[in-house]
Each structure stands twice: as C-alpha cells, then as structure tokens.
Amino acid sequence: MTTLPPCPSCGSEYTYEDGAQLVCPECGHEWRAGDTVAAEDAPRVVKDAVGNVLQDGDTVTVIKDLKVKGSSLVVKVGTKVRNIRLVDGDHDIDCKIDGIGAMGLKSEFVKKA
C-alpha cells in the first residue's frame, strides 16, 4: 500500500485518493498529489457564503442571526458590516459592528454587499 501525504491544509494523516485528486475527510480539502508545495506558497483566499472573494475594506452583510459569545446580544440577519479586515485563524474577519463593538466573524456567515 502506498503512503499518501498528509493534508496541506490541516495536516491530517487520513487522506485518500479520489480519482486523480487527494481528499482530506477531516477538513474537506482537495488537491492533486503534485500541488502540495504550490498550495503552501499560494496566498490565502477568503470567500463568503456565496463564493465571492473577500478583501480588506469590503462591506459584508450577515446572512444568519449570530449570538455574541458571553453576552445576550445577537447580530441580526441583514446587518451590514463595513471596512472588514481579514485575519488568520478560526474567525476569518475582524470588524466593528454598530451597537456591539469589535468582534470576529466567520466568512461562511456573511455575503459581500
């Protein structure tokens, strides 16, 4: 049995082959066997829930009610967030929301306005 390389995205050792591609069952990342070096050098691309590429300074709209951790506040659907900043980590977006303050958002819960 051949040994497959670990996932370049999350480092999981449980990768498997699907045709010509390698797939990680833990994070869902797909890549070709020869592309592992190129994937690490490529710039990070953050996409919203619809698939639009996000950049620093964009305005986004929240697509789901989000509870604010440690508070009884809720960020309502349709809330516009201006001047976002993309960061590395679990929450892709740092921003300030009127009435709530500074917080981190996941890109899967916003769409580009």
Backbone as CSV, one residue per row, in Angstrom:
resi,resn,N_x,N_y,N_z,CA_x,CA_y,CA_z,C_x,C_y,C_z
1,MET,0.840,-1.186,0.000,0.000,0.000,0.000,0.882,1.246,0.000
2,THR,0.541,2.214,-0.819,1.333,3.437,-0.901,0.960,4.373,0.231
3,THR,1.923,5.151,0.687,1.637,6.132,1.726,1.288,7.451,1.059
4,LEU,0.206,8.031,1.482,-0.253,9.295,0.922,0.234,10.436,1.803
5,PRO,0.494,11.612,1.211,0.965,12.745,2.019,-0.161,13.268,2.914
6,PRO,0.209,13.882,4.046,-0.826,14.470,4.901,-1.467,15.676,4.227
7,CYS,-2.623,16.061,4.712,-3.352,17.208,4.159,-2.526,18.483,4.333
8,PRO,-2.309,19.265,3.264,-1.551,20.512,3.397,-2.328,21.592,4.145
9,SER,-3.625,21.439,4.256,-4.447,22.442,4.919,-4.475,22.251,6.435
10,CYS,-4.784,21.011,6.882,-4.941,20.783,8.330,-3.926,19.801,8.895
11,GLY,-3.160,19.112,8.035,-2.143,18.183,8.498,-2.655,16.788,8.826
12,SER,-3.899,16.494,8.510,-4.483,15.182,8.811,-3.767,14.080,8.038
13,GLU,-3.565,12.957,8.674,-2.897,11.829,8.023,-3.878,10.885,7.348
14,TYR,-5.165,11.164,7.417,-6.197,10.272,6.891,-6.636,10.635,5.476
15,THR,-5.735,11.071,4.641,-6.090,11.429,3.265,-6.372,10.176,2.441
16,TYR,-7.153,10.340,1.398,-7.442,9.231,0.496,-7.514,9.746,-0.935
17,GLU,-7.379,8.806,-1.883,-7.405,9.151,-3.305,-8.826,9.089,-3.829
18,ASP,-9.187,10.066,-4.651,-10.474,10.081,-5.343,-10.176,10.425,-6.797
19,GLY,-9.956,9.396,-7.593,-9.558,9.629,-8.981,-8.150,10.182,-9.013
20,ALA,-7.977,11.341,-9.636,-6.661,11.967,-9.736,-6.371,12.898,-8.569
21,GLN,-7.327,13.077,-7.664,-7.153,14.010,-6.561,-6.981,13.286,-5.244
22,LEU,-6.402,13.999,-4.285,-6.330,13.536,-2.912,-7.348,14.338,-2.109
23,VAL,-7.995,13.707,-1.135,-9.054,14.349,-0.362,-8.794,14.151,1.125
24,CYS,-9.047,15.178,1.911,-8.945,15.085,3.363,-10.364,14.943,3.931
25,PRO,-10.667,13.864,4.649,-12.013,13.685,5.191,-12.305,14.594,6.386
26,GLU,-11.285,15.141,7.007,-11.498,15.973,8.195,-11.857,17.415,7.856
27,CYS,-11.152,18.005,6.889,-11.433,19.413,6.563,-12.053,19.578,5.173
28,GLY,-12.086,18.497,4.366,-12.701,18.570,3.048,-11.804,19.151,1.966
29,HIS,-10.541,19.393,2.289,-9.608,19.976,1.318,-9.300,18.964,0.221
30,GLU,-9.284,19.403,-1.044,-8.954,18.559,-2.181,-7.766,19.161,-2.911
31,TRP,-6.833,18.292,-3.342,-5.673,18.757,-4.072,-5.107,17.617,-4.908
32,ARG,-4.249,17.981,-5.847,-3.554,16.978,-6.660,-2.247,16.641,-5.954
33,ALA,-1.764,15.434,-6.162,-0.575,14.966,-5.461,0.641,15.864,-5.680
34,GLY,0.833,16.420,-6.859,1.983,17.273,-7.138,1.811,18.711,-6.704
35,ASP,0.627,19.105,-6.263,0.343,20.500,-5.923,0.585,20.839,-4.460
36,THR,1.119,19.939,-3.649,1.259,20.209,-2.214,2.182,21.387,-1.942
37,VAL,3.263,21.543,-2.703,4.174,22.665,-2.499,3.515,23.964,-2.938
38,ALA,2.805,23.951,-4.068,2.161,25.158,-4.581,1.048,25.628,-3.651
39,ALA,0.344,24.712,-3.005,-0.750,25.092,-2.114,-0.235,25.831,-0.892
40,GLU,0.950,25.468,-0.399,1.501,26.139,0.769,1.994,27.541,0.437
41,ASP,2.492,27.761,-0.785,3.017,29.055,-1.182,1.942,30.013,-1.687
42,ALA,0.776,29.501,-2.019,-0.290,30.323,-2.590,-0.843,31.276,-1.532
43,PRO,-1.219,32.486,-1.941,-1.815,33.413,-0.982,-3.175,32.891,-0.507
44,ARG,-3.515,33.215,0.711,-4.770,32.757,1.305,-5.939,33.496,0.673
45,VAL,-6.961,32.760,0.265,-8.147,33.344,-0.336,-9.322,33.077,0.586
46,VAL,-10.007,34.145,1.000,-11.172,34.019,1.872,-12.407,34.307,1.035
47,LYS,-13.369,33.377,1.077,-14.604,33.533,0.309,-15.788,33.618,1.256
48,ASP,-16.825,34.352,0.809,-18.037,34.462,1.615,-18.921,33.242,1.394
49,ALA,-20.125,33.249,1.937,-21.039,32.110,1.857,-21.459,31.803,0.427
50,VAL,-21.433,32.792,-0.460,-21.867,32.617,-1.839,-20.700,32.238,-2.751
51,GLY,-19.471,32.480,-2.302,-18.295,32.152,-3.100,-17.551,33.365,-3.621
52,ASN,-17.979,34.566,-3.261,-17.273,35.775,-3.670,-15.998,35.925,-2.852
53,VAL,-14.922,36.364,-3.488,-13.652,36.572,-2.802,-13.730,37.865,-1.982
54,LEU,-13.336,37.779,-0.717,-13.352,38.941,0.171,-11.957,39.550,0.260
55,GLN,-11.916,40.884,0.453,-10.660,41.610,0.614,-10.799,42.568,1.783
56,ASP,-9.673,43.030,2.294,-9.691,44.030,3.360,-10.441,45.270,2.888
57,GLY,-11.277,45.814,3.761,-12.014,47.038,3.443,-13.370,46.801,2.815
58,ASP,-13.729,45.565,2.499,-15.033,45.270,1.908,-16.156,45.495,2.906
59,THR,-17.372,45.623,2.369,-18.581,45.675,3.175,-19.318,44.365,2.974
60,VAL,-19.728,43.751,4.088,-20.431,42.470,4.021,-21.747,42.569,4.782
61,THR,-22.650,41.621,4.487,-23.948,41.542,5.148,-24.043,40.187,5.840
62,VAL,-24.518,40.184,7.081,-24.674,38.949,7.846,-25.884,38.193,7.297
63,ILE,-25.751,36.870,7.077,-26.832,36.091,6.474,-27.547,35.185,7.470
64,LYS,-27.146,35.243,8.748,-27.745,34.383,9.761,-27.659,35.098,11.107
65,ASP,-28.692,34.949,11.950,-28.611,35.504,13.301,-27.439,34.858,14.025
66,LEU,-26.565,35.685,14.604,-25.383,35.186,15.304,-25.410,35.635,16.750
67,LYS,-25.367,34.698,17.676,-25.291,35.024,19.091,-23.878,35.475,19.408
68,VAL,-23.756,36.517,20.231,-22.451,37.010,20.642,-22.051,36.250,21.897
69,LYS,-20.939,35.554,21.814,-20.484,34.715,22.911,-20.224,35.549,24.165
70,GLY,-20.738,35.096,25.300,-20.543,35.794,26.560,-21.464,36.971,26.755
71,SER,-22.504,37.081,25.953,-23.425,38.210,26.020,-24.805,37.750,25.582
72,SER,-25.805,38.567,25.870,-27.155,38.253,25.413,-27.471,38.947,24.084
73,LEU,-26.476,39.615,23.501,-26.672,40.326,22.243,-26.713,39.353,21.068
74,VAL,-27.398,39.755,20.004,-27.490,38.969,18.783,-27.226,39.885,17.596
75,VAL,-26.385,39.426,16.670,-26.178,40.142,15.413,-27.249,39.630,14.458
76,LYS,-28.162,40.500,14.063,-29.329,40.103,13.266,-28.994,39.917,11.786
77,VAL,-29.810,39.124,11.112,-29.695,38.930,9.671,-29.835,40.287,8.990
78,GLY,-29.000,40.539,7.985,-29.077,41.782,7.236,-28.206,42.896,7.785
79,THR,-27.545,42.665,8.911,-26.660,43.682,9.474,-25.487,43.904,8.539
80,LYS,-25.255,45.162,8.157,-24.128,45.492,7.284,-22.905,45.776,8.147
81,VAL,-21.793,45.186,7.737,-20.523,45.384,8.426,-19.575,46.012,7.424
82,ARG,-19.093,47.205,7.742,-18.237,47.947,6.828,-16.773,47.821,7.234
83,ASN,-15.916,47.947,6.251,-14.476,48.021,6.472,-13.944,46.808,7.246
84,ILE,-14.155,45.608,6.702,-13.676,44.401,7.364,-12.169,44.255,7.209
85,ARG,-11.565,43.465,8.081,-10.146,43.155,7.995,-9.992,41.638,8.048
86,LEU,-9.328,41.053,7.074,-9.137,39.605,7.021,-7.950,39.214,7.891
87,VAL,-8.136,38.147,8.673,-7.095,37.667,9.572,-6.989,36.150,9.472
88,ASP,-5.896,35.593,9.948,-5.731,34.152,10.017,-6.369,33.651,11.307
89,GLY,-6.846,32.424,11.271,-7.432,31.817,12.462,-8.807,31.253,12.172
90,ASP,-9.471,30.846,13.233,-10.791,30.241,13.111,-11.811,31.232,12.565
91,HIS,-11.785,32.458,13.068,-12.662,33.518,12.575,-11.862,34.334,11.564
92,ASP,-12.327,34.373,10.315,-11.579,34.981,9.218,-11.619,36.499,9.208
93,ILE,-12.626,37.104,9.839,-12.885,38.532,9.688,-12.866,39.223,11.048
94,ASP,-12.109,40.310,11.155,-12.171,41.204,12.311,-12.938,42.441,11.864
95,CYS,-13.855,42.912,12.708,-14.674,44.052,12.322,-15.245,44.731,13.560
96,LYS,-15.878,45.857,13.328,-16.636,46.556,14.358,-18.072,46.637,13.890
97,ILE,-18.996,46.230,14.756,-20.422,46.262,14.435,-21.071,47.320,15.309
98,ASP,-21.838,48.223,14.675,-22.506,49.286,15.410,-23.404,48.696,16.498
99,GLY,-23.282,49.201,17.712,-24.105,48.750,18.824,-23.551,47.541,19.554
100,ILE,-22.548,46.892,18.981,-21.973,45.708,19.615,-20.486,45.910,19.893
101,GLY,-19.746,46.407,18.919,-18.323,46.646,19.102,-17.475,45.734,18.244
102,ALA,-16.222,45.598,18.639,-15.272,44.796,17.879,-15.550,43.313,18.085
103,MET,-15.472,42.553,16.997,-15.663,41.112,17.100,-15.090,40.405,15.892
104,GLY,-15.008,39.081,15.970,-14.546,38.254,14.872,-15.718,37.503,14.266
105,LEU,-15.750,37.412,12.948,-16.805,36.695,12.239,-16.190,35.615,11.367
106,LYS,-16.951,34.567,11.113,-16.537,33.550,10.159,-17.086,33.947,8.785
107,SER,-16.282,33.754,7.765,-16.680,34.172,6.420,-17.875,33.386,5.898
108,GLU,-18.157,32.220,6.460,-19.291,31.419,5.979,-20.643,31.997,6.388
109,PHE,-20.677,32.999,7.271,-21.918,33.601,7.718,-22.154,34.999,7.166
110,VAL,-21.371,35.391,6.157,-21.541,36.714,5.551,-21.560,36.585,4.031
111,LYS,-22.110,37.610,3.388,-22.000,37.709,1.932,-21.592,39.125,1.593
112,LYS,-20.851,39.252,0.496,-20.332,40.548,0.070,-21.480,41.440,-0.350
113,ALA,-21.458,42.679,0.132,-22.552,43.619,-0.179,-22.275,44.372,-1.460
